[in-house]
Amino acid sequence: MAQKAPTRQQMLQWVNMVSFAVTEANLYLDTHPDDAAALAYFQEYSRLRNQALEDYASMFGPLTVDTAKGSRKKWEWVNNPWPWEGGAC
């Protein structure tokens, strides 16, 4: 049985969840820089966040400038619907 693709809302929720984990781990590491387990956690969730942003961008358009891909002839970010037009976010 083929697995159903996640919805925009589900993907955005995943991006938010892993982003929260990265931010919290980053704050913890500011005061506990030698915690190897926390550093490994941060690195893993950073990887998951980057993948989530790439996956979301490939299906619905970029959420951040890091995942915006333009052609050589023009910048395409502005071609997607804006949030008030029913676009991302």
C-alpha positions in Angstrom: 0.0 0.0 0.0 1.4 3.4 -1.0 1.9 5.9 1.8 0.0 9.1 1.5 2.0 12.3 1.2 1.8 14.6 4.2 -0.3 17.7 3.9 1.1 21.3 3.9 -0.1 21.7 7.5 1.6 18.5 8.6 4.8 19.4 7.0 4.8 22.9 8.5 4.1 21.4 11.9 7.1 19.1 11.5 9.3 22.1 10.5 8.1 24.0 13.6 8.8 21.0 15.9 12.3 20.4 14.7 13.1 24.1 14.6 12.0 24.4 18.3 14.2 21.5 19.2 17.2 23.1 17.4 16.6 26.4 19.1 16.3 24.9 22.6 19.4 22.7 22.1 21.3 25.8 20.9 20.3 27.7 24.0 21.3 24.8 26.3 24.6 24.5 24.5 25.3 28.2 25.2 25.6 27.3 28.9 26.7 23.7 28.6 29.2 23.7 25.7 31.0 20.5 26.7 27.8 18.3 26.8 28.6 15.8 24.1 25.1 14.3 24.1 23.5 17.7 23.7 25.8 18.5 20.8 24.9 15.2 19.1 21.2 16.0 19.7 21.7 19.5 18.2 23.5 18.2 15.2 20.8 15.5 14.5 17.9 17.9 14.8 19.7 20.5 12.7 20.0 17.9 10.0 16.3 17.0 10.4 15.4 20.7 10.2 17.4 21.3 7.1 15.8 18.2 5.5 12.3 19.3 6.6 12.9 22.8 5.1 14.1 21.3 1.8 11.1 18.8 1.7 8.7 21.6 2.3 10.3 23.9 -0.3 10.2 21.2 -2.9 6.4 20.7 -2.4 5.1 24.1 -1.4 7.8 26.7 -1.9 10.5 28.0 0.3 10.0 29.1 3.9 13.4 30.7 4.2 15.8 32.3 1.9 18.1 29.3 2.4 15.7 27.0 0.5 14.8 29.6 -2.2 16.1 28.4 -5.5 16.2 30.8 -8.4 17.0 30.2 -12.0 19.9 32.0 -13.6 17.6 34.3 -15.5 15.3 35.5 -12.7 14.5 35.3 -9.0 11.5 33.0 -8.6 10.6 33.4 -5.0 8.1 36.1 -5.7 6.2 33.9 -8.2 4.6 31.8 -5.4 1.4 33.0 -3.7 2.0 35.2 -0.7 0.5 34.1 2.7 -2.5 36.4 2.3 -3.1 34.8 -1.1 -3.2 31.3 0.4 0.5 30.7 0.0 3.0 29.2 2.5 2.6 29.8 6.2 
